[in-house]
């Protein structure tokens, strides 16, 4: 199977929001495509949330944040999330200001 066809098939199987990258050696990788939605209004201040005890020591608190719904910001409450594997750390999501407006960068495990 040629590289272009296998790349197209792999990206299709993984769904929208992915792209294929082919290295000079012909290796194929499917990578996520990052698309930002820019908002012209600054998000409200972060809300204080009471953080309950974690269900287990393998759970990490994911802080609540404002989510843009197209017309207004809606608060997404914080919650505990199970750590996927030992040694990873949670990086909180954040709103960032750019020349085109505000955009949200999702939190992730690193």
N, C-alpha and C positions, 0 to 999 in steps of 0.2 A: 504494500500500500504506500502511496507516495506521501511525503511529509505534509503537504497542503491538505490533502483529504483527511489524514489522521488528525491533524490539528482541528479542522472543522468539526469532525465527529466528536472529538473530546470536548471542545467548547460547547457543542450542542447538548451533549449528555450532562454537563455540569450546569447548564442553564444560562440565562441571560446574566449580564454583568461580569462575564469572564472574557478573556482574550488569550490567544495563543502567541507564544514567543518562540521563535525557532533560532537556536544558536548557530554560529558559523559551522559547527560540527554536525548539524542536523538534529540536535536534541530538541525535543518539543516540551514546552512547559505551559500549563494553563494557569494564568494569573488573574486575580480579581481586578476589575476595572473600577477605579475610584471616581465617583461622580459626586460633586458637591452641589447642594442646593443652597444658594445664597439668600439670606434674609436681610431686608433693609432695616429691620428694627432690632435693637439690642435686646438680648434676652433679659427677663427680670432677674433680680438677685436670687441666688440659690436659697432655697428654703432650709431651715433647720429641721432635721429629722432625728427622732429618738431612735437609737440603734439598739435593738433587742439583743439578747445573748445569741450567739451563733448556734445552729442546730448541732454542729460538730466542729472540731478543730480544723477540718478540711474545707470549711466554708469561709468565703471571703465576702465582706460587705461591698456591694456595688452601690455607690451613692446615687440618690435621686438626681434628676436633671430636667431641664426644660426641653420639650420637643416641639418643633415647629409643625403645625398641622395645616399649613397653607394659608390660614387667615389669622391664627393666634397661636400663642405658646400654651401648651398643656403640660402640667407637671406629671412626670413619671416617677412614682415612688421608688425609693431605694429598696434593695432586697439582698438576701444572701445567695451566693452562687457557689456551687461545689467546685473546688479547685480541680482542673482536669488531670493534673499529674503533679508529683512532688517537684518543688524547686521553681515553679512558675510564679510570677508576681502579676497582680492586676494593675493595669495602667488606666486611671479614670478617664472617661470621655471628657471633652471640653468644647466650649464655644470659642471660636477664634475670630478676630476681626481682620478682614482683608479689604483691599480697595474695592472689591465688588460687593461687600457686605459681610454679614456674619455667617459662619458655617460651623456645623457640628462634626467633630471627629469622634467616632465611636470609641468606647473603652474596649480594651482587649487584654488577653493574657500574653505575657512576654516571658 
